[in-house]
């Protein structure tokens, strides 16, 4: 049995040696076809300015007044945003990071820290508009 493994191993090595040392023909490089010559269009003549055009000073064009900055946010009822993530279970570490990141983003966008309303809910103010973030566990 040991002799059979030796013969198979030698045949395998010989096959790899022949494949590595075998001369393969190298393909001839192909030449790219010559592109057809293109002709450029003839330039058009520039009209000469008349005496009235040359004498008139160039006046800047009137522009519109800049638009007013966007006003403050206003809303009648608070806007509620839901965040459903893994707060318990095997993926709780990722859910906690998602919750913290979302709340930090809301603090950054509103420019102030939010108020905790209890039961995994926070409130942020954007101008005169209140935005409530409700965080729930998907228990996954």
C-alpha positions in Angstrom: 0.0 0.0 0.0 2.9 2.3 0.9 4.4 1.6 -2.5 1.2 2.6 -4.3 1.2 6.0 -2.5 4.8 6.5 -3.5 4.1 5.8 -7.2 1.1 8.1 -7.2 3.1 10.9 -5.5 5.9 10.5 -8.1 3.4 10.6 -11.0 1.8 13.7 -9.6 5.2 15.4 -9.2 6.2 14.4 -12.7 2.9 15.8 -14.1 3.4 19.1 -12.3 7.0 19.3 -13.5 6.0 18.7 -17.1 3.2 21.2 -17.0 5.5 23.9 -15.5 8.4 23.3 -17.9 6.3 22.7 -21.0 6.8 25.4 -23.6 3.6 27.2 -24.4 3.3 29.2 -27.5 3.1 32.9 -26.8 0.3 34.6 -28.8 1.3 37.3 -31.2 0.3 40.8 -30.2 -2.4 42.3 -32.4 -2.2 45.7 -33.9 -4.9 48.2 -33.4 -6.6 49.4 -36.6 -5.6 52.8 -37.9 -8.3 55.4 -36.9 -9.8 57.3 -39.8 -8.5 60.9 -40.1 -11.0 63.5 -39.0 -11.4 66.9 -40.5 -11.9 69.9 -38.3 -14.8 72.2 -39.2 -13.8 75.5 -40.6 -13.9 78.4 -38.1 -16.6 81.0 -38.4 -15.8 84.7 -38.7 -16.4 86.9 -35.7 -18.6 89.9 -36.5 -17.0 93.3 -36.1 -18.6 95.5 -33.4 -20.4 98.6 -34.6 -19.6 102.0 -33.3 -22.7 102.1 -30.9 -21.8 98.8 -29.4 -18.2 99.8 -28.8 -19.1 103.1 -27.2 -21.7 101.8 -24.8 -20.3 100.8 -21.4 -21.0 97.4 -20.2 -23.6 97.6 -17.3 -23.8 94.7 -14.8 -27.0 92.8 -15.0 -29.4 93.3 -12.2 -29.6 90.4 -9.8 -32.4 89.3 -7.5 -32.0 90.0 -3.8 -30.7 86.9 -2.0 -33.4 84.7 -0.6 -34.1 84.8 3.1 -32.6 82.1 5.2 -34.9 79.3 6.0 -37.2 80.1 9.0 -37.3 78.2 12.2 -39.1 74.9 12.3 -42.7 75.0 13.6 -45.1 72.2 14.1 -48.5 71.8 15.8 -47.9 68.4 17.4 -44.6 66.7 18.3 -42.9 64.6 15.6 -42.3 61.0 16.8 -39.4 58.9 15.5 -39.2 55.2 16.4 -35.9 53.4 16.8 -36.2 49.6 17.0 -33.0 47.8 17.8 -31.5 44.9 19.8 -31.3 46.0 23.4 -31.3 42.5 24.8 -30.1 39.1 23.6 -27.0 38.1 21.7 -26.8 41.3 19.7 -27.4 43.7 22.6 -23.9 45.2 22.2 -24.7 46.4 18.7 -28.2 47.6 19.6 -26.7 49.7 22.4 -24.2 51.2 20.0 -27.0 52.0 17.5 -29.1 53.7 20.2 -26.2 55.8 21.5 -25.1 56.8 18.0 -28.7 57.8 17.0 -29.2 59.9 20.1 -25.8 61.6 19.6 -26.8 62.4 16.1 -30.0 64.0 17.3 -28.0 66.0 19.9 -25.7 67.2 17.1 -28.5 68.1 14.7 -30.6 70.0 17.4 -27.6 71.7 18.9 -28.5 70.7 22.5 -28.8 67.7 24.6 -32.2 66.0 24.6 -34.5 65.5 27.6 -35.1 62.0 28.8 -38.9 61.4 29.0 -38.5 58.0 30.6 -39.3 54.5 29.3 -36.6 54.8 26.6 -37.9 58.0 25.1 -36.1 61.3 24.5 -37.2 64.7 23.4 -35.3 67.2 21.3 -36.1 70.8 20.2 -35.6 72.0 16.6 -36.7 75.6 16.6 -40.3 75.6 17.9 -40.8 71.9 17.0 -40.5 69.1 19.4 -39.1 65.8 18.2 -39.6 62.7 20.3 -37.4 59.6 19.9 -39.0 56.4 21.1 -36.5 53.4 21.4 -37.9 49.9 21.6 -36.3 46.5 21.9 -37.0 43.9 19.2 -36.0 41.1 21.6 -34.0 39.4 19.0 
